[in-house]
């Protein structure tokens, strides 16, 4: 009896399980199917491709330096009797200003002695000319045959002329040394350092101080050789003064705020640095301290002076290029591919020709057509053929063409 009951229970359980399995097969759960039917493709942000005419500016960095900087050296020895108030560190001066005076007493004496010797030599020459004239007259009356040069006192006359010429040169040298006791500024400039003081005895060749010109400031800017394709440097190589000038804007955080100055690229050094692989272009800023009489009025530039030694960033005006496309750097996949959303909202990976590659954006010159939609964010690993829901950001809903300016960063890696 007990065994029969157990068999009955087992049989009953088997029948119930079979019925349940049959019911599940015939009437499957609807939850997963409903979720699958209601699942939408992932939303992604896109940009509408619009080629434009772009000016590709180039960024660089450099330190401001004077066009001319020299040690001021004395050509005489003696005691310093005068120092100009402008001859101090940071002092400004004009070309021809008296900066330092050396005691001229010794050199005044040399000039006077030289003048006396010139007068003596002039007297000796005049006397010798008279004697030579007398000798010629005597030979004409008494002599016979060809005259002897010595008889006509020709060698003596030449000697006196040579001595006079030598004494005159000695006088010029004495006067030159006298002039050198007054040390004057060779150009408009500023004093970097002063090395002497009032009453100090200096020897010839001593350094009085270091000065630099203020008419022009120069900035040597290193440029990646690949970025040379974006600059029109034709005619600038090795030209110290060229009519062609490329505008450049200099920027620095100075005196508590961002300052800008306007200048021009005036020449290229045309030498590739072996260590960095870069070449140097030179920018100039006229009258960086605003000391000129007619400094150009530039409302867009800072009125603050541009000090020597300041580290600045430079934006060099580049060339214009047609039919270029700028995309965020995040739109690039697999080094040179982008994802295009087709009419069926499916992704299509496509290789493009990159003109310039930067940290935040890329510039494309071929591989995309006007009006196409390019994925810029929303997927880290797009798959070709994947279904998506394109979303156009508000700022990119109505793209515009025309002319634009695109800047590079100092450490860009262009691919022209």
Buried (B, 14 or more C-beta within 10 A) or exposed (E): EEEEEEEEEEEEEEEEEEEEEEEEEEEEEEEEEEEEEEEEEEEBBBBBBBBBEBBBBBBBBBEBBBBBBBEBEBBBBBBBBBBBEBBEEEBBBEEEBBBBBBBBEBBEEBBEEBBEBBEEBBEBBEEBBEBBEEBBEEBEEEBEEEBEEEEBBBEBBEBBBEBBEEBBEBBEEBBEBBBBBBBBBEBBBBBBBBEBEEEBEBEEEBEBBBBBBBBBBBBBBBBBEBBBBBBBBEEBEEEEEBEBBBEBBBBBEBEEEEBBBBBBBBBBBEEEEEEEEBBBBBBBBEBBBEBEEEEEEEEEBBEBBBBBEBEBBBBBBBBBBEEBBBBBEBBBBEEBBBBBBEEEBBBBBBEBEBBBBBEEBBBBBEBBEEEBBBBBBBBEEBEEEBEBEBEBEEEBEEBEEEEBEBBBBBEBEBBB
